[in-house]
Amino acid sequence: MYCLFSSVCVLRTFVTKDPTVLVKAFITYVCPVVEHCTSIWSPHTQCNINKIESHQRWFTKRIRGLSGMEYTERLAHLGLESLQVRRLKCDLLLCYKTIHCEIFIHDLDFLVFSDCSVTRGPKYK
């Protein structure tokens, strides 16, 4: 609910209706609220994914000239990614940082490396 309120505030606060300014404001003010700690609470059911994605869907539909387009077309036109893709990238980044010891985690039992050394490729399998 707070995210939708933030989206409404972005549209009402800015006098300009320039899509690039509105998208930057959305990324600056709303996305951090939606994406806060996504590696911890990332939804896995389609119902919850749709609820979170609805905020960006609602916002992009309100930008002048884009209301008649499909959601994926609006994202491509504005140069945005879906929130689900952004959450996936955050998860992969956290995994990379954990493997390469850039983030200190006390218990690494949730990552198990392969003992097989016969195959070619990187040592992180």
C-alpha positions as CSV (number, residue, x, y, z in Angstrom):
1,M,0.0,0.0,0.0
2,Y,2.8,2.4,0.9
3,C,4.4,1.8,-2.5
4,L,1.3,2.7,-4.4
5,F,1.0,5.8,-2.3
6,S,4.6,6.7,-3.2
7,S,3.8,6.2,-6.9
8,V,0.9,8.5,-6.7
9,C,3.0,11.1,-4.9
10,V,5.6,10.9,-7.7
11,L,3.0,11.6,-10.3
12,R,1.4,14.4,-8.3
13,T,4.5,16.1,-7.1
14,F,6.4,16.6,-10.4
15,V,5.0,19.3,-12.6
16,T,6.7,17.9,-15.7
17,K,5.1,15.0,-17.5
18,D,8.4,14.0,-19.2
19,P,8.6,10.2,-19.0
20,T,12.4,10.2,-18.4
21,V,12.0,12.5,-15.4
22,L,9.1,10.5,-14.0
23,V,10.9,7.2,-14.5
24,K,14.0,8.5,-12.7
25,A,11.8,9.7,-9.8
26,F,10.1,6.3,-9.7
27,I,13.5,4.5,-9.6
28,T,14.8,6.9,-6.9
29,Y,11.8,7.1,-4.6
30,V,9.6,4.0,-5.1
31,C,12.0,1.2,-6.2
32,P,14.1,1.2,-3.0
33,V,10.9,0.7,-0.9
34,V,9.8,-2.2,-3.1
35,E,13.2,-3.8,-3.3
36,H,14.3,-3.4,0.3
37,C,15.9,-6.7,1.5
38,T,14.6,-8.6,-1.5
39,S,17.1,-11.4,-1.0
40,I,15.4,-12.1,2.3
41,W,11.7,-11.8,1.5
42,S,11.6,-12.4,-2.2
43,P,8.1,-13.8,-3.1
44,H,7.8,-17.2,-4.8
45,T,4.1,-17.5,-5.4
46,Q,2.7,-15.9,-8.6
47,C,0.0,-14.1,-6.5
48,N,2.6,-12.2,-4.5
49,I,4.8,-11.6,-7.5
50,N,1.8,-10.0,-9.3
51,K,0.9,-7.9,-6.3
52,I,4.4,-6.4,-6.2
53,E,4.6,-6.0,-10.0
54,S,1.3,-4.2,-10.0
55,H,2.9,-1.1,-8.5
56,Q,5.2,-0.7,-11.5
57,R,2.4,-1.7,-13.9
58,W,0.1,0.9,-12.4
59,F,2.8,3.6,-12.5
60,T,3.9,3.0,-16.2
61,K,0.2,3.0,-17.3
62,R,-0.2,6.5,-15.9
63,I,2.6,8.0,-18.0
64,R,1.2,10.0,-20.9
65,G,1.0,8.2,-24.2
66,L,1.7,4.7,-22.7
67,S,-1.7,3.7,-21.4
68,G,-2.7,1.8,-24.5
69,M,0.5,-0.4,-24.6
70,E,1.0,-3.8,-23.0
71,Y,3.1,-3.8,-19.9
72,T,6.2,-5.4,-21.5
73,E,6.0,-2.8,-24.3
74,R,5.8,0.0,-21.8
75,L,8.9,-1.4,-19.9
76,A,10.8,-1.6,-23.2
77,H,9.8,1.9,-24.2
78,L,10.9,3.4,-20.9
79,G,14.1,1.3,-20.6
80,L,12.9,-0.5,-17.4
81,E,13.1,-4.1,-16.3
82,S,10.3,-5.9,-14.5
83,L,10.6,-6.0,-10.7
84,Q,10.9,-9.8,-10.9
85,V,14.1,-9.5,-13.1
86,R,15.5,-6.9,-10.7
87,R,14.9,-9.2,-7.7
88,L,16.6,-12.1,-9.6
89,K,19.7,-9.8,-10.3
90,C,19.9,-8.9,-6.6
91,D,19.7,-12.5,-5.6
92,L,22.5,-13.4,-8.1
93,L,24.6,-10.5,-6.9
94,L,24.2,-11.6,-3.3
95,C,25.2,-15.2,-4.2
96,Y,28.3,-13.9,-6.0
97,K,29.4,-11.7,-3.1
98,T,28.8,-14.6,-0.7
99,I,30.9,-17.1,-2.8
100,H,33.8,-14.6,-3.2
101,C,33.8,-13.6,0.5
102,E,32.8,-10.0,-0.1
103,I,30.0,-10.5,2.4
104,F,30.7,-12.1,5.7
105,I,28.1,-14.7,6.7
106,H,28.7,-16.8,9.8
107,D,27.2,-20.0,8.5
108,L,27.8,-21.1,4.9
109,D,25.8,-24.3,5.2
110,F,23.3,-23.1,2.6
111,L,26.0,-23.1,-0.1
112,V,27.5,-26.5,-0.9
113,F,30.3,-26.8,-3.5
114,S,30.7,-29.8,-5.8
115,D,33.5,-32.2,-4.9
116,C,33.8,-33.3,-8.5
117,S,37.1,-32.1,-10.0
118,V,37.0,-34.2,-13.2
119,T,34.9,-31.7,-15.3
120,R,36.3,-28.6,-16.9
121,G,35.2,-25.2,-15.8
122,P,35.5,-22.8,-12.9
123,K,36.1,-24.1,-9.4
124,Y,32.7,-22.7,-8.1
125,K,30.2,-25.3,-9.1
